[in-house]
């Protein structure tokens, strides 16, 4: 499991979102809109962190 991109951006938050989408029982999963929200607001993915 990669922990960061080749430019040093951590994948930790994205892995946490993926894990929150993965539970076997649907009621235990986050919604797709919540997943998108978490990804969109992830500070490690903001433009000032990209090369």
ABEGO torsion letter per residue (X at the ends): XBABBAAGBBAAAAAAAAAAAABABAAABBBAAAAAAAAAABAAABAAABX
